[in-house]
């Protein structure tokens, strides 16, 4: 990743979207948890607590705000069309 400072926000978004998805993927959960531990000396426990009781629809505005402020993802999507 060219802009590694964006990595934490991207991993956070992936974790939260996966956590609230109807078909949560355990392999994605473990992989993101591992990456956050190895890259940031953190864990996903607080992220998971924040996601409890949420749906994808209810959490996406927060995810989009995070991605808008911490990454260039929204600009990337706009250019992709």
N, C-alpha and C positions, 0 to 999 in steps of 0.2 A: 504494500500500500504506500503510495507516494506521500500521502499526508497522514502519517501514522497518528497524529493528534486526533484524528477523526475516529480512530478505531474504537475507543471506549463508547462513544455515542452509537456507532453502528452495532456493536455487540449488544449494547443495552436494548436497542430497538429489536434486534433479532430475538433476544431472550424474552422480552415482554410479548411480542407478537406470538411467538411459539407457546408461551405459557398460557395465554388466553385462548388459543386456538382450540377448536372443537376436537381436532385430532393432534394433540400435542405429541411431538416427536421426541422421544427420550434421548436419542442419539444427538440431536441438535442441542437439547438441554445440557447434556454432559459436555459436549464440545465447547459450547459458549462458556459454561462454568469453568472449564479447564483454561480457556484462553484468558478469561478475566483474572483467574488466579495467577497464571504465569506472567501475564503482561502487566498487571496492575496491582499484584499482591492483594487482591480483594476477593469477594465472593458474591454470589447472586442472591443471598438470603434476603437482603432488604428489597431488592428488585422484585423478588417473588412475593414478598409480603404486600408490596404496593399493587401487585397484579391480582391478588385474591379478590374475587367477587366482580371483577371487571370483565367486559366483553371486548372483542376486537374493536367494535364500533365505539365503545366508550373510551378506550385507551388511545385510539389513533390520533385524536387531536393533540394529546400530550407527546406522543411519539413524533408527530410532524413538527411540533414546536421545538423539540430537542434536536431533531435533524436539521431544522432551519437555522437554529442558532449555533450549532456545533459543527456542522458539515456543509458541504456543497451539494448534498444529495438532491435537494428540491430543485436547484438549478439544473442538475444533471437530468432529472426526470422531465423538466420543462423542455429541455433541448431534445430529448428522446422522442417527444411527441406523444 
